């Protein structure tokens, strides 16, 4: 049997003949001529090397055992194609698919919870989470390795569409027994006299801290000690090694428990927003559009609350 030569058209003609019992009836079912049905059926029988239909009582065509075997295969193919059609429609409508979401390191305190929400809402869409500092996430976005990204300040490059998703306040934290803890407000000169514990170059928080201290210091120098993670910074502040400008969303538990306090000062907290980004020069897939829509609909409900 020459299986490779069999076409879907031939199998459909065999099905129509078996269902209708005649070549004329099959032609009517498929919108073809009777000679066309005969030609397709004859070609299929030549490939099979067997008769596939035979006349029964009253002259109706009925499938032979070999014909029944091919009809079983035709039914399985039809089911598989129908399933594929449903899958393709689901992909086109954004009901299934894969979306890679990049989030800056500061967002790691809420990103897993956000992804969990998305998976509950859209269980057929796989959301892959990637965490990195601002430069890492922007490089991945520029390299087309991310479908969406969440960060604070939208970049100039690559060109993006940025939608605000919720508030992103930044505060200066200190140990509860720090000498500046009672001050209301803390004077700029007193802040500049402290040691600031800072994230690495490439961090959005580091950039914000530098701009803030340069602004209030009006050119005065200040001291910073670089530390690699927010967790290290928090533990160092608790230990009394310095103070830090940090996203409030990274210290909600420590503030709630009293292990850290937020200093009161002019211009504090620094109010920023979280943004959901996607490349401006890329058409989002239906799945990406669905995930984006769900995130924006939440209006920041996934963000930590103090």
C-alpha positions in Angstrom: 0.0 0.0 0.0 1.4 3.4 -1.0 0.5 5.4 2.0 2.5 8.4 1.1 0.4 9.0 -2.0 -2.9 9.2 -0.1 -4.6 12.6 0.0 -7.2 14.0 2.4 -9.4 14.6 -0.7 -9.4 10.9 -1.5 -10.2 9.9 2.1 -13.1 12.4 2.2 -14.5 11.0 -1.0 -14.3 7.5 0.4 -16.2 8.7 3.5 -18.8 10.4 1.5 -19.4 7.3 -0.6 -19.7 5.2 2.5 -22.1 7.6 4.1 -24.3 8.1 1.1 -24.0 4.7 -0.5 -23.5 6.1 -4.0 -21.2 8.1 -6.1 -24.0 10.6 -6.9 -24.8 11.0 -3.2 -21.1 11.6 -2.4 -20.8 14.1 -5.2 -23.8 16.0 -3.7 -22.2 15.9 -0.2 -18.9 17.3 -1.3 -20.0 19.6 -4.1 -18.2 17.7 -6.7 -19.1 16.0 -9.9 -19.8 12.2 -10.0 -16.8 11.6 -12.4 -14.6 13.5 -9.9 -15.7 11.2 -7.0 -15.1 8.2 -9.2 -11.7 9.4 -10.1 -10.7 10.1 -6.5 -12.0 6.7 -5.3 -10.3 4.8 -8.2 -7.0 6.5 -7.4 -7.3 5.6 -3.7 -8.0 2.0 -4.6 -5.0 1.9 -6.8 -2.8 3.1 -3.9 -4.4 0.7 -1.5 -4.1 -2.2 -4.0 -7.6 -3.4 -2.9 -11.2 -2.6 -3.6 -12.4 -0.2 -0.9 -16.2 -0.2 -1.6 -18.4 -2.9 -3.0 -22.1 -3.0 -4.0 -24.3 -4.5 -1.4 -28.0 -5.4 -1.6 -30.2 -2.9 -3.4 -27.1 -1.6 -5.2 -25.7 0.6 -2.5 -21.9 0.9 -2.0 -20.6 -0.4 1.3 -17.0 -0.3 2.5 -14.9 -3.5 2.3 -12.8 -4.5 5.3 -9.9 -2.6 3.7 -12.2 0.4 3.2 -13.3 0.2 6.9 -9.6 0.4 7.9 -9.1 3.5 5.9 -12.3 5.0 7.2 -11.1 4.5 10.7 -7.9 6.3 9.8 -9.9 9.1 8.2 -12.0 9.5 11.3 -8.8 9.8 13.5 -7.3 12.3 11.0 -10.5 14.4 11.0 -10.5 14.5 14.8 -6.9 15.5 14.9 -7.5 18.3 12.4 -10.5 19.5 14.3 -8.4 19.7 17.4 -5.7 21.5 15.6 -8.2 24.0 14.3 -9.4 24.7 17.8 -5.9 25.1 19.0 -5.1 27.5 16.2 -8.2 29.6 17.0 -7.2 29.6 20.7 -3.7 30.8 19.8 -5.2 33.5 17.6 -7.5 34.6 20.3 -4.9 34.6 23.0 -6.3 31.7 25.0 -3.2 29.7 24.9 0.5 30.4 24.3 3.7 31.4 26.0 4.6 34.8 27.3 8.1 35.8 28.8 7.7 38.5 31.4 10.8 40.3 32.6 10.8 42.1 35.9 13.6 44.3 37.5 15.1 42.9 40.6 13.2 45.3 42.9 10.0 43.7 41.6 10.9 40.2 42.7 8.9 40.8 45.9 5.6 40.9 44.0 6.4 39.3 40.6 5.9 35.6 41.7 2.5 36.6 43.2 1.6 38.4 39.9 2.5 35.3 37.8 0.4 33.1 40.2 -2.6 35.4 39.6 -2.1 35.3 35.9 -1.9 31.5 35.8 -5.1 31.2 37.8 -6.9 33.6 35.5 -5.4 32.2 32.2 -4.3 28.7 33.0 -3.7 27.8 29.3 -1.1 30.6 28.9 2.4 29.8 30.2 4.0 32.8 31.8 7.8 32.6 32.1 9.3 35.0 34.6 12.8 36.5 34.2 14.3 38.7 37.0 17.3 41.0 36.5 18.6 44.5 37.1 17.5 47.3 34.9 20.3 47.0 32.3 19.8 43.2 32.1 16.1 43.5 31.5 16.5 46.2 28.9 19.1 44.2 27.1 16.8 41.2 27.0 13.9 43.4 25.7 16.2 44.9 23.0 17.3 41.4 22.0 13.6 40.3 21.6 14.0 37.8 24.4 11.1 39.3 26.4 7.4 39.8 25.4 6.7 42.2 28.3 8.7 43.9 31.1 7.9 45.6 34.3 10.2 48.3 35.6 10.2 51.8 37.0 11.4 54.4 34.5 10.7 53.6 30.8 13.9 53.6 28.7 14.7 55.8 25.7 16.0 52.7 23.9 14.6 50.4 22.8 11.4 52.3 21.9 8.6 51.0 24.0 5.0 51.4 24.7 4.8 52.0 28.5 1.6 51.7 30.5 1.5 52.6 34.2 0.4 49.7 36.4 0.6 51.2 39.9 2.5 53.5 42.3 6.1 52.8 43.2 7.2 54.9 46.2 10.8 55.0 47.2 11.8 55.8 50.8 15.0 56.1 52.9 15.2 53.4 55.5 17.1 53.3 58.7 17.4 51.1 61.8 14.8 52.0 64.5 17.5 53.3 66.8 19.3 55.4 64.2 20.0 59.0 65.4 17.9 60.4 62.6 14.9 58.3 63.4 13.1 60.9 65.5 13.8 63.8 63.1 10.7 65.3 61.4 11.9 66.3 58.9 15.5 65.1 58.4 17.6 68.0 57.0 19.4 67.5 53.7 22.8 68.1 55.4 22.1 65.4 58.0 21.2 62.9 55.2 24.4 63.7 53.2 26.5 63.1 56.3 25.3 59.4 56.4 26.7 56.4 54.6 24.3 55.3 51.9 24.1 51.6 51.1 23.6 51.3 47.4 22.7 48.8 44.6 25.1 48.1 41.8 25.6 50.2 38.6 22.8 49.5 36.2 20.2 49.4 38.9 17.2 51.8 38.6 17.2 52.4 42.3 20.9 53.3 42.2 20.2 55.9 39.5 17.3 57.3 41.5 19.4 57.6 44.6 22.2 59.4 42.8 19.8 61.9 41.3 18.1 62.5 44.6 21.3 63.1 46.6 22.8 65.2 43.9 19.7 67.4 43.9 19.4 67.9 47.7 23.2 68.2 48.0 23.6 70.8 45.3 27.0 69.5 44.5 28.1 68.4 47.9 29.8 65.0 48.2 28.3 62.0 49.8 29.5 58.5 50.7 28.0 55.2 49.3 28.9 51.6 49.8 27.8 49.3 47.0 25.9 46.1 47.8 24.7 43.5 45.4 21.1 42.8 46.5 18.2 44.5 48.3 18.3 41.7 50.9 21.9 42.5 51.7 21.1 46.2 51.9 18.2 45.6 54.3 20.2 43.4 56.6 23.1 46.0 56.6 20.7 48.8 57.5 19.2 46.7 60.3 22.7 46.1 61.6 23.4 49.9 61.6 25.9 50.0 58.8 24.2 52.9 57.1 20.9 54.0 55.5 19.5 53.4 52.1 17.1 54.8 49.5 15.0 51.8 48.4 11.7 50.8 46.9 9.1 50.7 49.6 7.8 47.5 48.0 10.9 45.7 49.0 10.6 46.5 52.7 6.9 46.3 53.5 7.4 43.3 55.9 10.4 44.9 57.7 8.5 48.2 58.1 5.4 46.4 59.4 7.4 44.5 62.0 9.4 47.5 63.1 12.8 46.1 62.1 13.2 49.2 59.8 11.7 52.7 59.8 11.2 55.2 57.0 12.9 58.5 57.6 10.8 61.6 57.2 12.3 64.3 55.0 11.5 66.9 52.4 10.7 65.2 49.1 10.2 61.8 50.7 8.8 59.4 49.8 9.8 59.8 46.1 6.7 59.0 44.1 7.3 56.9 41.0 5.2 54.4 39.0 5.7 50.9 37.9 5.3 50.5 34.1 4.4 47.6 31.9 6.5 47.7 28.7 6.5 46.1 25.3 8.5 46.9 22.2 6.9 49.6 20.1 8.1 48.0 16.9 6.6 44.5 17.6 3.1 43.4 17.2 2.2 41.5 20.4 1.0 38.0 20.1 -2.6 37.3 21.1 -1.4 35.6 24.3 0.9 38.6 25.1 -2.1 41.0 24.5 -4.2 38.9 26.9 -1.6 38.9 29.7 -1.0 42.6 29.2 -4.7 43.3 29.4 -5.0 41.3 32.6 -2.1 43.1 34.3 -3.4 46.5 33.4 -6.9 45.5 34.6 -5.5 44.7 38.1 -4.5 48.4 38.5 -1.6 47.5 40.9 -3.6 45.2 43.1 -0.7 42.7 43.0 1.7 45.3 44.6 2.6 45.0 48.3 0.5 47.1 50.6 1.8 48.8 53.8 
